[in-house]
Amino acid sequence: MPATIQDLCQAIAQNTSDDAFAPALQTAQWEVLGSYLQPFELAAGQTLIDENAHDRTLFFIESGSVSVHTLSSKGEVQIAMLNAGSAVGEGAFFSRQPRSASVTAAASCRLWRLTPLRFSEMANRQPSIALELTLALGLVMSRRLRSKSRRVAVT
């Protein structure tokens, strides 16, 4: 079954976590946003983000879950689990710094990718949608940074 932006919308609407990604977009705006996103599948155990990688791509989880972890002197330490409806990759998107943690699929996932180039295109052509997306991501990042245990989960 092909992915539709409505499937992602439903996952986002059902996410009740304290760091939920919840942009205030109308149905037509979601359709426009969807035209800038690329859906893809990730199998359990596959890596989505490598710690220290220089990449600013944003990801939105439609289904499944991912594990956010970092390497320490004691080995790999899990920082967070993110489920359907969550955003991941916001830290590098805003900071333009290397990724602060790795992200691996804990279960099979369907995700949507937004590259920096596609975001720039959207910002030029659909500034109100890009602004709302940025504000919603800023809220996610702010909530994650306020939580001492999840602070490193800003990837």
PyMOL CGO cylinders between C-alpha atoms (Angstrom):
from pymol import cmd
from pymol.cgo import CYLINDER

trace = [
    CYLINDER, 0.00, 0.00, 0.00, 1.52, 3.37, -0.96, 0.3, 1, 1, 1, 1, 1, 1,
    CYLINDER, 1.52, 3.37, -0.96, 2.15, 5.87, 1.80, 0.3, 1, 1, 1, 1, 1, 1,
    CYLINDER, 2.15, 5.87, 1.80, -0.09, 8.92, 2.00, 0.3, 1, 1, 1, 1, 1, 1,
    CYLINDER, -0.09, 8.92, 2.00, 0.44, 12.04, 4.04, 0.3, 1, 1, 1, 1, 1, 1,
    CYLINDER, 0.44, 12.04, 4.04, -2.87, 11.33, 5.77, 0.3, 1, 1, 1, 1, 1, 1,
    CYLINDER, -2.87, 11.33, 5.77, -1.32, 8.24, 7.39, 0.3, 1, 1, 1, 1, 1, 1,
    CYLINDER, -1.32, 8.24, 7.39, 1.40, 10.46, 8.87, 0.3, 1, 1, 1, 1, 1, 1,
    CYLINDER, 1.40, 10.46, 8.87, -1.20, 13.03, 9.97, 0.3, 1, 1, 1, 1, 1, 1,
    CYLINDER, -1.20, 13.03, 9.97, -3.12, 10.34, 11.81, 0.3, 1, 1, 1, 1, 1, 1,
    CYLINDER, -3.12, 10.34, 11.81, 0.03, 9.13, 13.59, 0.3, 1, 1, 1, 1, 1, 1,
    CYLINDER, 0.03, 9.13, 13.59, 0.89, 12.69, 14.61, 0.3, 1, 1, 1, 1, 1, 1,
    CYLINDER, 0.89, 12.69, 14.61, -2.66, 13.33, 15.86, 0.3, 1, 1, 1, 1, 1, 1,
    CYLINDER, -2.66, 13.33, 15.86, -2.50, 10.19, 18.03, 0.3, 1, 1, 1, 1, 1, 1,
    CYLINDER, -2.50, 10.19, 18.03, 0.90, 11.01, 19.57, 0.3, 1, 1, 1, 1, 1, 1,
    CYLINDER, 0.90, 11.01, 19.57, 0.35, 12.15, 23.16, 0.3, 1, 1, 1, 1, 1, 1,
    CYLINDER, 0.35, 12.15, 23.16, 3.97, 12.23, 24.32, 0.3, 1, 1, 1, 1, 1, 1,
    CYLINDER, 3.97, 12.23, 24.32, 5.22, 15.34, 26.11, 0.3, 1, 1, 1, 1, 1, 1,
    CYLINDER, 5.22, 15.34, 26.11, 7.50, 16.17, 23.17, 0.3, 1, 1, 1, 1, 1, 1,
    CYLINDER, 7.50, 16.17, 23.17, 4.87, 15.52, 20.49, 0.3, 1, 1, 1, 1, 1, 1,
    CYLINDER, 4.87, 15.52, 20.49, 5.31, 17.09, 17.07, 0.3, 1, 1, 1, 1, 1, 1,
    CYLINDER, 5.31, 17.09, 17.07, 2.03, 18.94, 16.50, 0.3, 1, 1, 1, 1, 1, 1,
    CYLINDER, 2.03, 18.94, 16.50, 2.04, 21.54, 13.75, 0.3, 1, 1, 1, 1, 1, 1,
    CYLINDER, 2.04, 21.54, 13.75, -1.20, 23.49, 13.31, 0.3, 1, 1, 1, 1, 1, 1,
    CYLINDER, -1.20, 23.49, 13.31, -1.80, 22.71, 9.65, 0.3, 1, 1, 1, 1, 1, 1,
    CYLINDER, -1.80, 22.71, 9.65, -5.04, 22.39, 7.71, 0.3, 1, 1, 1, 1, 1, 1,
    CYLINDER, -5.04, 22.39, 7.71, -5.66, 19.34, 5.49, 0.3, 1, 1, 1, 1, 1, 1,
    CYLINDER, -5.66, 19.34, 5.49, -4.69, 21.23, 2.32, 0.3, 1, 1, 1, 1, 1, 1,
    CYLINDER, -4.69, 21.23, 2.32, -1.46, 22.42, 3.99, 0.3, 1, 1, 1, 1, 1, 1,
    CYLINDER, -1.46, 22.42, 3.99, -0.61, 18.83, 4.97, 0.3, 1, 1, 1, 1, 1, 1,
    CYLINDER, -0.61, 18.83, 4.97, -1.02, 17.83, 1.33, 0.3, 1, 1, 1, 1, 1, 1,
    CYLINDER, -1.02, 17.83, 1.33, 1.40, 20.59, 0.29, 0.3, 1, 1, 1, 1, 1, 1,
    CYLINDER, 1.40, 20.59, 0.29, 3.87, 19.56, 3.01, 0.3, 1, 1, 1, 1, 1, 1,
    CYLINDER, 3.87, 19.56, 3.01, 3.58, 15.96, 1.84, 0.3, 1, 1, 1, 1, 1, 1,
    CYLINDER, 3.58, 15.96, 1.84, 4.74, 16.96, -1.62, 0.3, 1, 1, 1, 1, 1, 1,
    CYLINDER, 4.74, 16.96, -1.62, 8.08, 18.00, -0.08, 0.3, 1, 1, 1, 1, 1, 1,
    CYLINDER, 8.08, 18.00, -0.08, 8.50, 14.80, 1.96, 0.3, 1, 1, 1, 1, 1, 1,
    CYLINDER, 8.50, 14.80, 1.96, 9.74, 11.40, 0.83, 0.3, 1, 1, 1, 1, 1, 1,
    CYLINDER, 9.74, 11.40, 0.83, 8.28, 8.27, 2.49, 0.3, 1, 1, 1, 1, 1, 1,
    CYLINDER, 8.28, 8.27, 2.49, 10.47, 5.22, 3.03, 0.3, 1, 1, 1, 1, 1, 1,
    CYLINDER, 10.47, 5.22, 3.03, 10.67, 2.02, 5.06, 0.3, 1, 1, 1, 1, 1, 1,
    CYLINDER, 10.67, 2.02, 5.06, 13.29, 1.05, 7.63, 0.3, 1, 1, 1, 1, 1, 1,
    CYLINDER, 13.29, 1.05, 7.63, 13.65, -2.53, 8.90, 0.3, 1, 1, 1, 1, 1, 1,
    CYLINDER, 13.65, -2.53, 8.90, 14.18, -3.30, 12.58, 0.3, 1, 1, 1, 1, 1, 1,
    CYLINDER, 14.18, -3.30, 12.58, 17.85, -2.86, 13.45, 0.3, 1, 1, 1, 1, 1, 1,
    CYLINDER, 17.85, -2.86, 13.45, 18.65, -0.53, 10.55, 0.3, 1, 1, 1, 1, 1, 1,
    CYLINDER, 18.65, -0.53, 10.55, 20.37, 2.75, 11.32, 0.3, 1, 1, 1, 1, 1, 1,
    CYLINDER, 20.37, 2.75, 11.32, 18.57, 5.98, 10.51, 0.3, 1, 1, 1, 1, 1, 1,
    CYLINDER, 18.57, 5.98, 10.51, 21.08, 8.48, 11.95, 0.3, 1, 1, 1, 1, 1, 1,
    CYLINDER, 21.08, 8.48, 11.95, 24.76, 7.99, 12.81, 0.3, 1, 1, 1, 1, 1, 1,
    CYLINDER, 24.76, 7.99, 12.81, 26.20, 9.92, 15.73, 0.3, 1, 1, 1, 1, 1, 1,
    CYLINDER, 26.20, 9.92, 15.73, 28.63, 12.64, 14.53, 0.3, 1, 1, 1, 1, 1, 1,
    CYLINDER, 28.63, 12.64, 14.53, 27.33, 12.49, 10.94, 0.3, 1, 1, 1, 1, 1, 1,
    CYLINDER, 27.33, 12.49, 10.94, 27.10, 15.80, 9.09, 0.3, 1, 1, 1, 1, 1, 1,
    CYLINDER, 27.10, 15.80, 9.09, 23.51, 15.66, 7.89, 0.3, 1, 1, 1, 1, 1, 1,
    CYLINDER, 23.51, 15.66, 7.89, 20.53, 17.94, 8.55, 0.3, 1, 1, 1, 1, 1, 1,
    CYLINDER, 20.53, 17.94, 8.55, 17.71, 15.74, 7.28, 0.3, 1, 1, 1, 1, 1, 1,
    CYLINDER, 17.71, 15.74, 7.28, 14.52, 15.68, 9.35, 0.3, 1, 1, 1, 1, 1, 1,
    CYLINDER, 14.52, 15.68, 9.35, 12.48, 12.52, 9.82, 0.3, 1, 1, 1, 1, 1, 1,
    CYLINDER, 12.48, 12.52, 9.82, 8.87, 11.98, 10.86, 0.3, 1, 1, 1, 1, 1, 1,
    CYLINDER, 8.87, 11.98, 10.86, 7.79, 8.56, 12.13, 0.3, 1, 1, 1, 1, 1, 1,
    CYLINDER, 7.79, 8.56, 12.13, 4.51, 7.30, 10.67, 0.3, 1, 1, 1, 1, 1, 1,
    CYLINDER, 4.51, 7.30, 10.67, 4.67, 3.81, 12.18, 0.3, 1, 1, 1, 1, 1, 1,
    CYLINDER, 4.67, 3.81, 12.18, 7.06, 1.77, 14.28, 0.3, 1, 1, 1, 1, 1, 1,
    CYLINDER, 7.06, 1.77, 14.28, 9.60, 3.06, 16.78, 0.3, 1, 1, 1, 1, 1, 1,
    CYLINDER, 9.60, 3.06, 16.78, 13.22, 4.13, 16.90, 0.3, 1, 1, 1, 1, 1, 1,
    CYLINDER, 13.22, 4.13, 16.90, 15.86, 4.00, 19.61, 0.3, 1, 1, 1, 1, 1, 1,
    CYLINDER, 15.86, 4.00, 19.61, 18.01, 7.07, 20.23, 0.3, 1, 1, 1, 1, 1, 1,
    CYLINDER, 18.01, 7.07, 20.23, 21.39, 6.17, 21.69, 0.3, 1, 1, 1, 1, 1, 1,
    CYLINDER, 21.39, 6.17, 21.69, 24.89, 7.51, 22.14, 0.3, 1, 1, 1, 1, 1, 1,
    CYLINDER, 24.89, 7.51, 22.14, 28.29, 5.97, 22.76, 0.3, 1, 1, 1, 1, 1, 1,
    CYLINDER, 28.29, 5.97, 22.76, 30.01, 6.55, 26.08, 0.3, 1, 1, 1, 1, 1, 1,
    CYLINDER, 30.01, 6.55, 26.08, 33.03, 5.09, 27.81, 0.3, 1, 1, 1, 1, 1, 1,
    CYLINDER, 33.03, 5.09, 27.81, 30.64, 2.39, 29.11, 0.3, 1, 1, 1, 1, 1, 1,
    CYLINDER, 30.64, 2.39, 29.11, 29.38, 1.51, 25.63, 0.3, 1, 1, 1, 1, 1, 1,
    CYLINDER, 29.38, 1.51, 25.63, 26.07, 2.28, 23.97, 0.3, 1, 1, 1, 1, 1, 1,
    CYLINDER, 26.07, 2.28, 23.97, 23.54, 4.13, 26.15, 0.3, 1, 1, 1, 1, 1, 1,
    CYLINDER, 23.54, 4.13, 26.15, 19.89, 4.39, 25.15, 0.3, 1, 1, 1, 1, 1, 1,
    CYLINDER, 19.89, 4.39, 25.15, 18.59, 7.93, 25.58, 0.3, 1, 1, 1, 1, 1, 1,
    CYLINDER, 18.59, 7.93, 25.58, 15.03, 7.65, 24.30, 0.3, 1, 1, 1, 1, 1, 1,
    CYLINDER, 15.03, 7.65, 24.30, 12.49, 5.63, 22.36, 0.3, 1, 1, 1, 1, 1, 1,
    CYLINDER, 12.49, 5.63, 22.36, 10.44, 7.58, 19.83, 0.3, 1, 1, 1, 1, 1, 1,
    CYLINDER, 10.44, 7.58, 19.83, 7.19, 6.23, 18.47, 0.3, 1, 1, 1, 1, 1, 1,
    CYLINDER, 7.19, 6.23, 18.47, 4.76, 6.92, 15.64, 0.3, 1, 1, 1, 1, 1, 1,
    CYLINDER, 4.76, 6.92, 15.64, 3.96, 10.60, 15.27, 0.3, 1, 1, 1, 1, 1, 1,
    CYLINDER, 3.96, 10.60, 15.27, 7.36, 11.78, 16.50, 0.3, 1, 1, 1, 1, 1, 1,
    CYLINDER, 7.36, 11.78, 16.50, 9.95, 13.92, 14.77, 0.3, 1, 1, 1, 1, 1, 1,
    CYLINDER, 9.95, 13.92, 14.77, 13.66, 13.11, 14.86, 0.3, 1, 1, 1, 1, 1, 1,
    CYLINDER, 13.66, 13.11, 14.86, 16.72, 14.93, 13.54, 0.3, 1, 1, 1, 1, 1, 1,
    CYLINDER, 16.72, 14.93, 13.54, 15.69, 18.39, 14.68, 0.3, 1, 1, 1, 1, 1, 1,
    CYLINDER, 15.69, 18.39, 14.68, 18.93, 19.16, 16.54, 0.3, 1, 1, 1, 1, 1, 1,
    CYLINDER, 18.93, 19.16, 16.54, 21.21, 19.03, 13.51, 0.3, 1, 1, 1, 1, 1, 1,
    CYLINDER, 21.21, 19.03, 13.51, 18.54, 20.68, 11.38, 0.3, 1, 1, 1, 1, 1, 1,
    CYLINDER, 18.54, 20.68, 11.38, 18.65, 23.79, 13.57, 0.3, 1, 1, 1, 1, 1, 1,
    CYLINDER, 18.65, 23.79, 13.57, 22.28, 23.76, 14.72, 0.3, 1, 1, 1, 1, 1, 1,
    CYLINDER, 22.28, 23.76, 14.72, 24.00, 22.69, 11.50, 0.3, 1, 1, 1, 1, 1, 1,
    CYLINDER, 24.00, 22.69, 11.50, 26.29, 20.70, 13.79, 0.3, 1, 1, 1, 1, 1, 1,
    CYLINDER, 26.29, 20.70, 13.79, 27.07, 16.96, 13.60, 0.3, 1, 1, 1, 1, 1, 1,
    CYLINDER, 27.07, 16.96, 13.60, 24.45, 14.56, 14.93, 0.3, 1, 1, 1, 1, 1, 1,
    CYLINDER, 24.45, 14.56, 14.93, 24.57, 14.24, 18.72, 0.3, 1, 1, 1, 1, 1, 1,
    CYLINDER, 24.57, 14.24, 18.72, 23.26, 10.66, 18.84, 0.3, 1, 1, 1, 1, 1, 1,
    CYLINDER, 23.26, 10.66, 18.84, 22.52, 7.63, 16.70, 0.3, 1, 1, 1, 1, 1, 1,
    CYLINDER, 22.52, 7.63, 16.70, 19.02, 6.49, 15.83, 0.3, 1, 1, 1, 1, 1, 1,
    CYLINDER, 19.02, 6.49, 15.83, 18.16, 2.89, 14.98, 0.3, 1, 1, 1, 1, 1, 1,
    CYLINDER, 18.16, 2.89, 14.98, 14.83, 1.28, 14.12, 0.3, 1, 1, 1, 1, 1, 1,
    CYLINDER, 14.83, 1.28, 14.12, 13.62, -0.64, 17.18, 0.3, 1, 1, 1, 1, 1, 1,
    CYLINDER, 13.62, -0.64, 17.18, 10.84, -2.11, 15.03, 0.3, 1, 1, 1, 1, 1, 1,
    CYLINDER, 10.84, -2.11, 15.03, 9.99, -1.90, 11.35, 0.3, 1, 1, 1, 1, 1, 1,
    CYLINDER, 9.99, -1.90, 11.35, 9.18, 1.72, 10.56, 0.3, 1, 1, 1, 1, 1, 1,
    CYLINDER, 9.18, 1.72, 10.56, 7.59, 3.85, 7.91, 0.3, 1, 1, 1, 1, 1, 1,
    CYLINDER, 7.59, 3.85, 7.91, 9.13, 7.31, 7.97, 0.3, 1, 1, 1, 1, 1, 1,
    CYLINDER, 9.13, 7.31, 7.97, 8.99, 10.52, 5.98, 0.3, 1, 1, 1, 1, 1, 1,
    CYLINDER, 8.99, 10.52, 5.98, 12.18, 12.43, 5.12, 0.3, 1, 1, 1, 1, 1, 1,
    CYLINDER, 12.18, 12.43, 5.12, 12.60, 16.19, 4.64, 0.3, 1, 1, 1, 1, 1, 1,
    CYLINDER, 12.60, 16.19, 4.64, 16.00, 17.20, 3.31, 0.3, 1, 1, 1, 1, 1, 1,
    CYLINDER, 16.00, 17.20, 3.31, 17.43, 20.69, 3.84, 0.3, 1, 1, 1, 1, 1, 1,
    CYLINDER, 17.43, 20.69, 3.84, 17.14, 21.37, 0.11, 0.3, 1, 1, 1, 1, 1, 1,
    CYLINDER, 17.14, 21.37, 0.11, 13.44, 20.46, 0.03, 0.3, 1, 1, 1, 1, 1, 1,
    CYLINDER, 13.44, 20.46, 0.03, 12.85, 22.54, 3.17, 0.3, 1, 1, 1, 1, 1, 1,
    CYLINDER, 12.85, 22.54, 3.17, 14.50, 25.55, 1.46, 0.3, 1, 1, 1, 1, 1, 1,
    CYLINDER, 14.50, 25.55, 1.46, 12.27, 25.06, -1.57, 0.3, 1, 1, 1, 1, 1, 1,
    CYLINDER, 12.27, 25.06, -1.57, 9.22, 24.90, 0.69, 0.3, 1, 1, 1, 1, 1, 1,
    CYLINDER, 9.22, 24.90, 0.69, 10.32, 28.00, 2.61, 0.3, 1, 1, 1, 1, 1, 1,
    CYLINDER, 10.32, 28.00, 2.61, 10.54, 29.92, -0.68, 0.3, 1, 1, 1, 1, 1, 1,
    CYLINDER, 10.54, 29.92, -0.68, 7.27, 28.64, -2.16, 0.3, 1, 1, 1, 1, 1, 1,
    CYLINDER, 7.27, 28.64, -2.16, 5.15, 27.98, 0.96, 0.3, 1, 1, 1, 1, 1, 1,
    CYLINDER, 5.15, 27.98, 0.96, 6.55, 30.23, 3.73, 0.3, 1, 1, 1, 1, 1, 1,
    CYLINDER, 6.55, 30.23, 3.73, 3.56, 29.87, 6.06, 0.3, 1, 1, 1, 1, 1, 1,
    CYLINDER, 3.56, 29.87, 6.06, 3.84, 26.07, 6.04, 0.3, 1, 1, 1, 1, 1, 1,
    CYLINDER, 3.84, 26.07, 6.04, 7.61, 26.22, 6.53, 0.3, 1, 1, 1, 1, 1, 1,
    CYLINDER, 7.61, 26.22, 6.53, 7.16, 28.63, 9.43, 0.3, 1, 1, 1, 1, 1, 1,
    CYLINDER, 7.16, 28.63, 9.43, 4.57, 26.41, 11.15, 0.3, 1, 1, 1, 1, 1, 1,
    CYLINDER, 4.57, 26.41, 11.15, 6.79, 23.36, 10.66, 0.3, 1, 1, 1, 1, 1, 1,
    CYLINDER, 6.79, 23.36, 10.66, 9.76, 25.25, 12.14, 0.3, 1, 1, 1, 1, 1, 1,
    CYLINDER, 9.76, 25.25, 12.14, 7.77, 26.41, 15.16, 0.3, 1, 1, 1, 1, 1, 1,
    CYLINDER, 7.77, 26.41, 15.16, 6.44, 22.89, 15.82, 0.3, 1, 1, 1, 1, 1, 1,
    CYLINDER, 6.44, 22.89, 15.82, 9.98, 21.47, 15.58, 0.3, 1, 1, 1, 1, 1, 1,
    CYLINDER, 9.98, 21.47, 15.58, 11.27, 24.20, 17.87, 0.3, 1, 1, 1, 1, 1, 1,
    CYLINDER, 11.27, 24.20, 17.87, 8.69, 23.17, 20.47, 0.3, 1, 1, 1, 1, 1, 1,
    CYLINDER, 8.69, 23.17, 20.47, 9.78, 19.52, 20.19, 0.3, 1, 1, 1, 1, 1, 1,
    CYLINDER, 9.78, 19.52, 20.19, 13.42, 20.51, 20.66, 0.3, 1, 1, 1, 1, 1, 1,
    CYLINDER, 13.42, 20.51, 20.66, 12.62, 22.85, 23.55, 0.3, 1, 1, 1, 1, 1, 1,
    CYLINDER, 12.62, 22.85, 23.55, 10.69, 20.15, 25.41, 0.3, 1, 1, 1, 1, 1, 1,
    CYLINDER, 10.69, 20.15, 25.41, 13.45, 17.61, 24.84, 0.3, 1, 1, 1, 1, 1, 1,
    CYLINDER, 13.45, 17.61, 24.84, 16.12, 20.02, 26.06, 0.3, 1, 1, 1, 1, 1, 1,
    CYLINDER, 16.12, 20.02, 26.06, 14.14, 20.81, 29.23, 0.3, 1, 1, 1, 1, 1, 1,
    CYLINDER, 14.14, 20.81, 29.23, 14.14, 17.13, 30.16, 0.3, 1, 1, 1, 1, 1, 1,
    CYLINDER, 14.14, 17.13, 30.16, 17.53, 16.26, 31.66, 0.3, 1, 1, 1, 1, 1, 1,
    CYLINDER, 17.53, 16.26, 31.66, 17.16, 12.59, 30.78, 0.3, 1, 1, 1, 1, 1, 1,
    CYLINDER, 17.16, 12.59, 30.78, 16.23, 13.35, 27.14, 0.3, 1, 1, 1, 1, 1, 1,
    CYLINDER, 16.23, 13.35, 27.14, 18.54, 16.29, 26.51, 0.3, 1, 1, 1, 1, 1, 1,
    CYLINDER, 18.54, 16.29, 26.51, 20.90, 14.20, 24.36, 0.3, 1, 1, 1, 1, 1, 1,
    CYLINDER, 20.90, 14.20, 24.36, 17.91, 12.90, 22.40, 0.3, 1, 1, 1, 1, 1, 1,
    CYLINDER, 17.91, 12.90, 22.40, 18.02, 16.09, 20.35, 0.3, 1, 1, 1, 1, 1, 1,
    CYLINDER, 18.02, 16.09, 20.35, 19.62, 14.58, 17.27, 0.3, 1, 1, 1, 1, 1, 1,
]
cmd.load_cgo(trace, "trace")
